[in-house]
Amino acid sequence: MVKEAKLWQEQAESDFEDAKLLWDNHRYGAAVLFYQQSVEKLIKAYIVSHKNLAPKKTIASLASLEILENLLLLLLSYTHQEYLLFH
């Protein structure tokens, strides 16, 4: 499962880099989508490596809704702050 976790992590890092490029080019909607995908893939990598579980197709089946809501709020708060810094 370590190999699978590494693959999820690499995909998350790639999505994060894409998000930064989009953000820097003022493509905020697309950037937020890639940030969200990056976070989702990091959660999957964590679950694979620390819980020894194979991830399901959707992240909702991997973690409680409360945890996902908190992550989403944190991500939205961060991206909103970043948006305010640049405008």
Sequence and secondary structure as in RCSB ss.txt:
>XXXX:A:sequence
MVKEAKLWQEQAESDFEDAKLLWDNHRYGAAVLFYQQSVEKLIKAYIVSHKNLAPKKTIASLASLEILENLLLLL
LSYTHQEYLLFH
>XXXX:A:secstr
 HHHHHHHHHHHHHHHHHHHHHHHTT HHHHHHHHHHHHHHHHHHHHHHHS     SSGGGTS HHHHHHHHHHH
HHHHHHHHHHH 
